Amino acid sequence: MTAVVEPEPTVPISALEHHLYCPRQCALVHVDGLWLDNEHTVRGTAGHARPDSGRERWERGRRVLRAIPLWSERLGLSGRADVVEVSPQGMVAPVEYKIGTRHGDTAHVQLCAQGLCLEEMTGQPVTVGFLWFGASRRRLRVDLDADLRARTLTAIEEVRAWLRSGRLPPPVNDARCRRCQLVDQCQPELCAEPERVSAYLAEVVGCVC
Ligand code: SF4
């Protein structure tokens, strides 16, 4: 009998940011299909109204393309860029919109993944991207250098491994949980202590695990 070879899961670019924030959040969203909004996600969605419009325009001499689908066959990656800017010389750069003021390294990795897709799609190097922070109305240039590319490739493979396994990572159960929209579904405090889960199941369903 011929063994069935499962195709490798495609990694959504948005999963990278979830994974770097909390691997369990990433699995809840991208394996279990959970999504609930909280104040942070609602503000984020509102902040994407302009890039989501799909309208194309010229700004400061650059062509600005909005809501562009992205993919990489080589990396098994797919997603969408809020904005792709094309310079007069034909150089392309992804621009990611963020509602807050800082997002740390997670946003850099997400931007780099978009750049890697654009490189494969256009066949030309993509060396920089930009983060646009809505709260401060600041634009940050991010060099897509070797170090950031390496961290991005590592994150892609880590997410793919979790998608392949179909398992839920353990909860981080720290300050991140206070901002997490899935805290009620995740139950980080309960799940961080397996003995409490056993006690709960014994009490509620009479099952001792
Ligand atoms: S509640 Fe905490 S552990 Fe659970 S998914 Fe959110 S950040 Fe991760």
py3Dmol code that shows the C-alpha trace and the ligand (Angstrom):
import py3Dmol

protein = """\
ATOM      1  CA  MET A   1       0.000   0.000   0.000  1.00  0.00           C
ATOM      2  CA  THR A   2       1.328   3.434  -0.935  1.00  0.00           C
ATOM      3  CA  ALA A   3       1.730   5.809   1.976  1.00  0.00           C
ATOM      4  CA  VAL A   4      -0.194   9.070   1.647  1.00  0.00           C
ATOM      5  CA  VAL A   5       2.133  12.048   1.838  1.00  0.00           C
ATOM      6  CA  GLU A   6       0.457  15.033   3.431  1.00  0.00           C
ATOM      7  CA  PRO A   7       1.297  18.345   1.733  1.00  0.00           C
ATOM      8  CA  GLU A   8       3.292  20.735   3.858  1.00  0.00           C
ATOM      9  CA  PRO A   9       1.036  23.387   5.421  1.00  0.00           C
ATOM     10  CA  THR A  10       1.235  26.864   3.948  1.00  0.00           C
ATOM     11  CA  VAL A  11       2.145  29.438   6.585  1.00  0.00           C
ATOM     12  CA  PRO A  12      -0.045  32.559   6.675  1.00  0.00           C
ATOM     13  CA  ILE A  13       2.141  35.651   7.072  1.00  0.00           C
ATOM     14  CA  SER A  14      -0.208  36.908   9.790  1.00  0.00           C
ATOM     15  CA  ALA A  15       0.576  33.763  11.809  1.00  0.00           C
ATOM     16  CA  LEU A  16       4.171  34.871  12.257  1.00  0.00           C
ATOM     17  CA  GLU A  17       3.200  37.846  14.365  1.00  0.00           C
ATOM     18  CA  HIS A  18       0.812  35.723  16.417  1.00  0.00           C
ATOM     19  CA  HIS A  19       3.503  33.079  16.899  1.00  0.00           C
ATOM     20  CA  LEU A  20       6.143  35.539  18.047  1.00  0.00           C
ATOM     21  CA  TYR A  21       3.662  37.080  20.463  1.00  0.00           C
ATOM     22  CA  CYS A  22       2.577  33.699  21.816  1.00  0.00           C
ATOM     23  CA  PRO A  23       2.825  30.313  20.034  1.00  0.00           C
ATOM     24  CA  ARG A  24      -0.387  29.178  21.703  1.00  0.00           C
ATOM     25  CA  GLN A  25      -2.280  32.216  20.389  1.00  0.00           C
ATOM     26  CA  CYS A  26      -1.006  31.371  16.910  1.00  0.00           C
ATOM     27  CA  ALA A  27      -2.241  27.784  17.188  1.00  0.00           C
ATOM     28  CA  LEU A  28      -5.625  28.824  18.596  1.00  0.00           C
ATOM     29  CA  VAL A  29      -6.149  31.158  15.626  1.00  0.00           C
ATOM     30  CA  HIS A  30      -4.543  29.198  12.806  1.00  0.00           C
ATOM     31  CA  VAL A  31      -5.130  25.577  13.884  1.00  0.00           C
ATOM     32  CA  ASP A  32      -8.360  25.811  15.894  1.00  0.00           C
ATOM     33  CA  GLY A  33      -9.808  28.694  13.853  1.00  0.00           C
ATOM     34  CA  LEU A  34     -10.654  30.797  16.907  1.00  0.00           C
ATOM     35  CA  TRP A  35     -10.996  34.551  16.565  1.00  0.00           C
ATOM     36  CA  LEU A  36     -12.523  37.030  18.944  1.00  0.00           C
ATOM     37  CA  ASP A  37     -12.054  40.780  18.903  1.00  0.00           C
ATOM     38  CA  ASN A  38     -11.012  42.906  21.829  1.00  0.00           C
ATOM     39  CA  GLU A  39     -10.288  46.637  22.015  1.00  0.00           C
ATOM     40  CA  HIS A  40      -6.821  46.139  20.519  1.00  0.00           C
ATOM     41  CA  THR A  41      -7.981  44.094  17.533  1.00  0.00           C
ATOM     42  CA  VAL A  42     -10.925  46.416  16.843  1.00  0.00           C
ATOM     43  CA  ARG A  43      -8.602  49.412  16.824  1.00  0.00           C
ATOM     44  CA  GLY A  44      -6.248  47.508  14.556  1.00  0.00           C
ATOM     45  CA  THR A  45      -9.035  46.719  12.100  1.00  0.00           C
ATOM     46  CA  ALA A  46     -10.161  50.356  12.093  1.00  0.00           C
ATOM     47  CA  GLY A  47      -6.589  51.439  11.419  1.00  0.00           C
ATOM     48  CA  HIS A  48      -6.483  49.226   8.325  1.00  0.00           C
ATOM     49  CA  ALA A  49      -9.483  50.879   6.640  1.00  0.00           C
ATOM     50  CA  ARG A  50      -7.272  52.907   4.339  1.00  0.00           C
ATOM     51  CA  PRO A  51      -4.841  50.181   3.243  1.00  0.00           C
ATOM     52  CA  ASP A  52      -7.761  47.753   2.936  1.00  0.00           C
ATOM     53  CA  SER A  53      -9.494  50.085   0.459  1.00  0.00           C
ATOM     54  CA  GLY A  54      -7.507  48.594  -2.423  1.00  0.00           C
ATOM     55  CA  ARG A  55      -7.233  52.026  -4.037  1.00  0.00           C
ATOM     56  CA  GLU A  56      -4.071  52.766  -5.976  1.00  0.00           C
ATOM     57  CA  ARG A  57      -2.506  56.221  -5.980  1.00  0.00           C
ATOM     58  CA  TRP A  58       0.695  58.209  -6.337  1.00  0.00           C
ATOM     59  CA  GLU A  59       2.342  59.684  -3.245  1.00  0.00           C
ATOM     60  CA  ARG A  60       5.652  61.547  -3.091  1.00  0.00           C
ATOM     61  CA  GLY A  61       6.553  60.310  -6.557  1.00  0.00           C
ATOM     62  CA  ARG A  62       5.935  56.657  -5.665  1.00  0.00           C
ATOM     63  CA  ARG A  63       3.196  54.402  -6.915  1.00  0.00           C
ATOM     64  CA  VAL A  64       1.214  53.090  -3.921  1.00  0.00           C
ATOM     65  CA  LEU A  65      -0.610  49.775  -4.325  1.00  0.00           C
ATOM     66  CA  ARG A  66      -2.958  48.697  -1.529  1.00  0.00           C
ATOM     67  CA  ALA A  67      -4.131  45.274  -0.269  1.00  0.00           C
ATOM     68  CA  ILE A  68      -1.775  43.258  -2.465  1.00  0.00           C
ATOM     69  CA  PRO A  69      -1.924  39.407  -2.249  1.00  0.00           C
ATOM     70  CA  LEU A  70       1.470  37.841  -1.549  1.00  0.00           C
ATOM     71  CA  TRP A  71       2.840  34.332  -1.806  1.00  0.00           C
ATOM     72  CA  SER A  72       6.063  32.368  -1.947  1.00  0.00           C
ATOM     73  CA  GLU A  73       6.134  28.893  -3.448  1.00  0.00           C
ATOM     74  CA  ARG A  74       9.676  28.411  -2.181  1.00  0.00           C
ATOM     75  CA  LEU A  75       8.834  29.221   1.436  1.00  0.00           C
ATOM     76  CA  GLY A  76       5.257  27.942   1.498  1.00  0.00           C
ATOM     77  CA  LEU A  77       4.042  31.347   2.592  1.00  0.00           C
ATOM     78  CA  SER A  78       0.990  33.433   1.724  1.00  0.00           C
ATOM     79  CA  GLY A  79      -0.671  36.604   2.908  1.00  0.00           C
ATOM     80  CA  ARG A  80      -1.262  40.168   1.955  1.00  0.00           C
ATOM     81  CA  ALA A  81       0.605  43.454   2.094  1.00  0.00           C
ATOM     82  CA  ASP A  82      -1.246  46.501   3.401  1.00  0.00           C
ATOM     83  CA  VAL A  83       0.687  48.557   0.884  1.00  0.00           C
ATOM     84  CA  VAL A  84       3.396  47.952  -1.703  1.00  0.00           C
ATOM     85  CA  GLU A  85       5.266  51.030  -2.849  1.00  0.00           C
ATOM     86  CA  VAL A  86       6.991  51.161  -6.230  1.00  0.00           C
ATOM     87  CA  SER A  87       9.736  53.771  -6.636  1.00  0.00           C
ATOM     88  CA  PRO A  88      10.352  55.636  -9.915  1.00  0.00           C
ATOM     89  CA  GLN A  89      13.295  53.228 -10.435  1.00  0.00           C
ATOM     90  CA  GLY A  90      10.940  50.231 -10.100  1.00  0.00           C
ATOM     91  CA  MET A  91      12.118  49.134  -6.632  1.00  0.00           C
ATOM     92  CA  VAL A  92       9.332  47.643  -4.517  1.00  0.00           C
ATOM     93  CA  ALA A  93       8.934  47.895  -0.727  1.00  0.00           C
ATOM     94  CA  PRO A  94       6.196  46.560   1.572  1.00  0.00           C
ATOM     95  CA  VAL A  95       4.534  48.919   4.056  1.00  0.00           C
ATOM     96  CA  GLU A  96       2.744  47.505   7.101  1.00  0.00           C
ATOM     97  CA  TYR A  97       0.204  49.619   8.969  1.00  0.00           C
ATOM     98  CA  LYS A  98       0.180  49.440  12.759  1.00  0.00           C
ATOM     99  CA  ILE A  99      -2.333  51.214  14.926  1.00  0.00           C
ATOM    100  CA  GLY A 100      -0.105  51.682  17.998  1.00  0.00           C
ATOM    101  CA  THR A 101       3.302  53.219  18.486  1.00  0.00           C
ATOM    102  CA  ARG A 102       5.594  50.183  18.845  1.00  0.00           C
ATOM    103  CA  HIS A 103       5.271  46.516  17.975  1.00  0.00           C
ATOM    104  CA  GLY A 104       8.824  45.317  18.545  1.00  0.00           C
ATOM    105  CA  ASP A 105      10.430  42.591  16.550  1.00  0.00           C
ATOM    106  CA  THR A 106       7.214  40.809  15.608  1.00  0.00           C
ATOM    107  CA  ALA A 107       6.264  43.525  13.124  1.00  0.00           C
ATOM    108  CA  HIS A 108       9.754  43.453  11.608  1.00  0.00           C
ATOM    109  CA  VAL A 109       9.484  39.717  10.974  1.00  0.00           C
ATOM    110  CA  GLN A 110       6.039  40.111   9.419  1.00  0.00           C
ATOM    111  CA  LEU A 111       7.377  42.862   7.151  1.00  0.00           C
ATOM    112  CA  CYS A 112      10.395  40.770   6.191  1.00  0.00           C
ATOM    113  CA  ALA A 113       8.144  37.849   5.232  1.00  0.00           C
ATOM    114  CA  GLN A 114       6.245  40.205   2.937  1.00  0.00           C
ATOM    115  CA  GLY A 115       9.555  41.303   1.417  1.00  0.00           C
ATOM    116  CA  LEU A 116      10.603  37.681   0.816  1.00  0.00           C
ATOM    117  CA  CYS A 117       7.336  37.049  -1.015  1.00  0.00           C
ATOM    118  CA  LEU A 118       7.765  40.186  -3.107  1.00  0.00           C
ATOM    119  CA  GLU A 119      11.292  39.129  -4.056  1.00  0.00           C
ATOM    120  CA  GLU A 120      10.011  35.815  -5.388  1.00  0.00           C
ATOM    121  CA  MET A 121       7.000  37.413  -7.102  1.00  0.00           C
ATOM    122  CA  THR A 122       8.941  40.212  -8.798  1.00  0.00           C
ATOM    123  CA  GLY A 123      12.318  38.503  -9.260  1.00  0.00           C
ATOM    124  CA  GLN A 124      14.130  41.517  -7.848  1.00  0.00           C
ATOM    125  CA  PRO A 125      15.736  42.225  -4.468  1.00  0.00           C
ATOM    126  CA  VAL A 126      13.596  43.817  -1.767  1.00  0.00           C
ATOM    127  CA  THR A 127      16.002  45.324   0.731  1.00  0.00           C
ATOM    128  CA  VAL A 128      13.788  47.614   2.802  1.00  0.00           C
ATOM    129  CA  GLY A 129      10.260  47.848   4.120  1.00  0.00           C
ATOM    130  CA  PHE A 130       8.411  50.413   6.191  1.00  0.00           C
ATOM    131  CA  LEU A 131       6.199  50.347   9.276  1.00  0.00           C
ATOM    132  CA  TRP A 132       3.572  53.064   9.544  1.00  0.00           C
ATOM    133  CA  PHE A 133       2.425  53.744  13.106  1.00  0.00           C
ATOM    134  CA  GLY A 134      -1.006  55.315  13.142  1.00  0.00           C
ATOM    135  CA  ALA A 135      -0.912  56.624  16.733  1.00  0.00           C
ATOM    136  CA  SER A 136       2.280  58.605  16.274  1.00  0.00           C
ATOM    137  CA  ARG A 137       1.891  59.014  12.500  1.00  0.00           C
ATOM    138  CA  ARG A 138       5.523  57.932  12.168  1.00  0.00           C
ATOM    139  CA  ARG A 139       7.086  55.897   9.411  1.00  0.00           C
ATOM    140  CA  LEU A 140       9.945  53.596  10.331  1.00  0.00           C
ATOM    141  CA  ARG A 141      12.352  52.222   7.762  1.00  0.00           C
ATOM    142  CA  VAL A 142      13.289  48.581   8.351  1.00  0.00           C
ATOM    143  CA  ASP A 143      16.304  47.075   6.581  1.00  0.00           C
ATOM    144  CA  LEU A 144      15.546  43.514   5.504  1.00  0.00           C
ATOM    145  CA  ASP A 145      19.080  42.415   6.384  1.00  0.00           C
ATOM    146  CA  ALA A 146      20.579  38.946   6.805  1.00  0.00           C
ATOM    147  CA  ASP A 147      19.843  38.778  10.532  1.00  0.00           C
ATOM    148  CA  LEU A 148      16.171  39.702  10.132  1.00  0.00           C
ATOM    149  CA  ARG A 149      15.831  37.264   7.222  1.00  0.00           C
ATOM    150  CA  ALA A 150      17.294  34.456   9.329  1.00  0.00           C
ATOM    151  CA  ARG A 151      14.889  35.194  12.201  1.00  0.00           C
ATOM    152  CA  THR A 152      12.002  35.304   9.742  1.00  0.00           C
ATOM    153  CA  LEU A 153      12.898  31.945   8.188  1.00  0.00           C
ATOM    154  CA  THR A 154      13.164  30.419  11.673  1.00  0.00           C
ATOM    155  CA  ALA A 155       9.731  31.769  12.624  1.00  0.00           C
ATOM    156  CA  ILE A 156       8.218  30.413   9.378  1.00  0.00           C
ATOM    157  CA  GLU A 157       9.526  26.919  10.097  1.00  0.00           C
ATOM    158  CA  GLU A 158       8.418  27.060  13.744  1.00  0.00           C
ATOM    159  CA  VAL A 159       4.875  27.988  12.691  1.00  0.00           C
ATOM    160  CA  ARG A 160       4.860  25.280  10.030  1.00  0.00           C
ATOM    161  CA  ALA A 161       5.909  22.711  12.636  1.00  0.00           C
ATOM    162  CA  TRP A 162       2.993  23.708  14.909  1.00  0.00           C
ATOM    163  CA  LEU A 163       0.552  23.663  11.981  1.00  0.00           C
ATOM    164  CA  ARG A 164       1.828  20.232  10.975  1.00  0.00           C
ATOM    165  CA  SER A 165       1.514  18.871  14.500  1.00  0.00           C
ATOM    166  CA  GLY A 166      -2.010  20.209  15.057  1.00  0.00           C
ATOM    167  CA  ARG A 167      -1.158  20.497  18.760  1.00  0.00           C
ATOM    168  CA  LEU A 168      -1.629  23.431  21.118  1.00  0.00           C
ATOM    169  CA  PRO A 169       1.567  24.846  22.626  1.00  0.00           C
ATOM    170  CA  PRO A 170       1.536  25.449  26.398  1.00  0.00           C
ATOM    171  CA  PRO A 171       0.314  28.845  27.589  1.00  0.00           C
ATOM    172  CA  VAL A 172       2.832  31.614  28.292  1.00  0.00           C
ATOM    173  CA  ASN A 173       0.693  32.698  31.247  1.00  0.00           C
ATOM    174  CA  ASP A 174       2.365  36.091  31.701  1.00  0.00           C
ATOM    175  CA  ALA A 175       1.674  39.787  31.062  1.00  0.00           C
ATOM    176  CA  ARG A 176       0.929  39.068  27.387  1.00  0.00           C
ATOM    177  CA  CYS A 177      -2.287  37.316  28.380  1.00  0.00           C
ATOM    178  CA  ARG A 178      -3.798  40.577  29.670  1.00  0.00           C
ATOM    179  CA  ARG A 179      -3.803  41.997  26.116  1.00  0.00           C
ATOM    180  CA  CYS A 180      -4.822  38.752  24.428  1.00  0.00           C
ATOM    181  CA  GLN A 181      -8.288  38.550  22.871  1.00  0.00           C
ATOM    182  CA  LEU A 182      -8.364  34.776  23.400  1.00  0.00           C
ATOM    183  CA  VAL A 183      -7.718  34.754  27.139  1.00  0.00           C
ATOM    184  CA  ASP A 184     -11.185  33.362  27.966  1.00  0.00           C
ATOM    185  CA  GLN A 185     -10.848  30.489  25.486  1.00  0.00           C
ATOM    186  CA  CYS A 186      -7.216  29.809  26.362  1.00  0.00           C
ATOM    187  CA  GLN A 187      -7.563  29.736  30.158  1.00  0.00           C
ATOM    188  CA  PRO A 188      -3.794  30.284  30.590  1.00  0.00           C
ATOM    189  CA  GLU A 189      -3.762  30.069  34.392  1.00  0.00           C
ATOM    190  CA  LEU A 190      -5.719  26.844  34.424  1.00  0.00           C
ATOM    191  CA  CYS A 191      -3.792  25.193  31.602  1.00  0.00           C
ATOM    192  CA  ALA A 192      -0.399  26.186  33.035  1.00  0.00           C
ATOM    193  CA  GLU A 193      -1.143  23.913  35.976  1.00  0.00           C
ATOM    194  CA  PRO A 194      -2.202  20.467  34.684  1.00  0.00           C
ATOM    195  CA  GLU A 195      -3.154  19.314  38.185  1.00  0.00           C
ATOM    196  CA  ARG A 196      -5.836  22.042  38.286  1.00  0.00           C
ATOM    197  CA  VAL A 197      -7.238  20.736  34.984  1.00  0.00           C
ATOM    198  CA  SER A 198      -7.415  17.218  36.428  1.00  0.00           C
ATOM    199  CA  ALA A 199      -9.126  18.516  39.568  1.00  0.00           C
ATOM    200  CA  TYR A 200     -11.594  20.509  37.449  1.00  0.00           C
ATOM    201  CA  LEU A 201     -12.435  17.500  35.255  1.00  0.00           C
ATOM    202  CA  ALA A 202     -12.820  15.274  38.313  1.00  0.00           C
ATOM    203  CA  GLU A 203     -15.208  17.755  39.885  1.00  0.00           C
ATOM    204  CA  VAL A 204     -17.257  18.620  36.808  1.00  0.00           C
ATOM    205  CA  VAL A 205     -17.406  15.410  34.776  1.00  0.00           C
ATOM    206  CA  GLY A 206     -16.182  12.840  37.275  1.00  0.00           C
ATOM    207  CA  CYS A 207     -13.177  12.025  35.111  1.00  0.00           C
ATOM    208  CA  VAL A 208      -9.686  11.702  36.580  1.00  0.00           C
ATOM    209  CA  CYS A 209      -7.016  12.271  33.887  1.00  0.00           C
TER     210      CYS A 209
END
"""
ligand_1 = """\
8
SF4
S -4.119 34.013 26.864
Fe -1.867 34.074 27.053
S -1.197 31.958 26.722
Fe -3.294 32.130 25.976
S -3.092 32.521 23.819
Fe -3.292 34.501 24.831
S -1.184 35.194 25.231
Fe -1.118 33.012 24.753
"""
view = py3Dmol.view(width=600, height=400)
view.addModel(protein, "pdb")
view.setStyle({"model": 0}, {"cartoon": {"style": "trace"}})
view.addModel(ligand_1, "xyz")
view.setStyle({"model": 1}, {"stick": {}})
view.zoomTo()
view.show()
